Amino acid sequence: MAYLFFAFVFALVVAIFAIQNSVPVTVTFFIWNIQTSLVIVILGAATFGAMVILLLATYAQFKLRLALQRAKHRQGELEAEAATLKNRLEQEMAKDMSKNDL
């Protein structure tokens, strides 16, 4: 919840900054030249940055979920192996007990 609050405050600060700097500027990208307001450039850059961060966070979340799924699967395999080994140990101990009784 705190992250959401700080994100909102940061967005508000960026919006206020953008509105206070509304002079026309020329943006040059390779062969394109665009005459626009600095407000549009600031808000566009902030929006693009937020989308990049969102995509990176989504990718990281996907990787973490995949790792968790693999760990749970491995845990199940290890628990099954432990149960099998426990049964074998009990059987071996029972054989040893029956040999000692003879």
N, C-alpha and C positions, 0 to 999 in steps of 0.2 A: 504494500500500500504506500509505503514511503517513496518507493521508486516512481510510482505513478504521480505522486504529489510533486516530486522534484522535476519530473519530465514536464508536467503542466507548467510549473513555474519557469523552467528553462524556455519552453515554447512561448510563454507570455513575454519574457525578456527579449527573445529574438524578434517577436512580432513588434514590440515597442521600438526596438532598435531599427528594424526595417522601415517602419512608418516615419521615424524621425529622419531617415536618410532617403528621401524620395527624389533625388536628382536624376536626370536622365543620363544614362551611360551607354557606351558602345561595347558590346561583347563580341569578341573575335574568337572564332573557333575554326581552325584550318582555313578554309576559303570563305566561310560565312561571316558576315558582319551584321549584327542585329542591334538596333537602337531600341532600348527599353528603359524602364525605370529601375533604379537600384533596389527598390522594394521587391520587385519580381525576381531579381537575381538573388537577393539574400534569402527570400522565402523558398525559392526553387532549390538553392544549394542546401538549405536546412532540410527540406523535404527529401531531397535525394540522399543526403547523409543518413537521415532516419530510416529510409527504405533499405539502404545498404546494411545498416546495423541490424535491422529486423531480419534480413535474409541471412546474415551471418549467425545471428542468434538462433534462427530456425534450424540452420544446418547443424550447429553445435548441439541443439536439443535432440535432433534426429540421431546424431552419432551417440549421444548419451543413452537414449532409449534403446538403441540397437545393442550397445555394450551391456546394458542392464538385462536385456532379454537373453543375451548369450550367457551372462553370469548366472541367471536363474536356471537356464537349461543345464549348464555345467554343474550347478549345485544339485540338481535332480539326479544327474548321472553319478555324482560322487556319493550322494545319499544311498542310491541303489547299490553301488559298489560296496559301501560300508555295511549295508544290511547283509549282502551276500557274504562278505568276509566274516561278519559276526556269526552267521549261521554255520559257515565252515569251521570256525573256531569252536563253536559249541559242539559240532559233530566230532571234531578231533578230540576234544576234551572228554566227550562221552565214550569214545573208543578207548582212550587211555584209562578211564575209570573202569571200563569192563575188563580190560587186560589186567589191571591191578587186582580185580576181584578174583581172578582165576588163580 
